[in-house]
């Protein structure tokens, strides 16, 4: 079954919901057995531009240092959404 990949996400508040849904669907259908680190790296490959690049860099640095603050993919989205809401 073919599953749509997400569009590049640049941090827009109005687009985060759709981005999360497409990512979660793809991960469940195509990457269910992948390690959490691989899933996070896949998600990050679709995130570019603006302030979201700073957040992405921080997550990548943590992954490189072996510091994984997330136990699930849902947590990475939850923390990002929480950060957006604080900036408003």
MOLINBEL-V538216 format. One record per helix or strand of 2 or more residues. SS is the DSSP state (@ for helix, = for strand). FROM is the first residue (numbers start at 1). LEN is the number of residues. If there is no record, write none. Layout:
# MOLINBEL-V538216
{{SS FROM LEN} {SS FROM LEN}}
This chain:
# MOLINBEL-V538216
{{@ 13 18} {@ 36 9} {@ 52 14} {@ 73 15}}
